[in-house]
Amino acid sequence: MGKARQWYSRYGGSADGEWEKLQAKFCLTYFPISHVARLRREILTFKQEEKESLGAAWAQFADLATSGPDLAITVGV
């Protein structure tokens, strides 16, 4: 929270009150494209390990899915 507050104090005014601009700048600072691409790849190729319980695999997957910005991954039904 401290780093985010410092970032906002430094760069918040440059967004001219536009939420989308501020959100984009924040995400690019803390979640560079390379990080987001790696995270998407990890989520899309996630596999349960042999002898890993379903609960443990689900917890690991959930941690991955919530460890970054919205990745816009849709799941077909």
HUTA-V60133 format. One line per field, one symbol per residue. burial: b if it has 9 or more other C-alpha atoms within 8 Angstrom, else e. A space follows every 50 residues. Layout:
burial = ???
This chain:
burial = eeeeeebbeeebbebeeeeeebeeebbbeebbeeebeebbebbeeeeeee eeeeeebeeebeebeeebeeeeeeeee
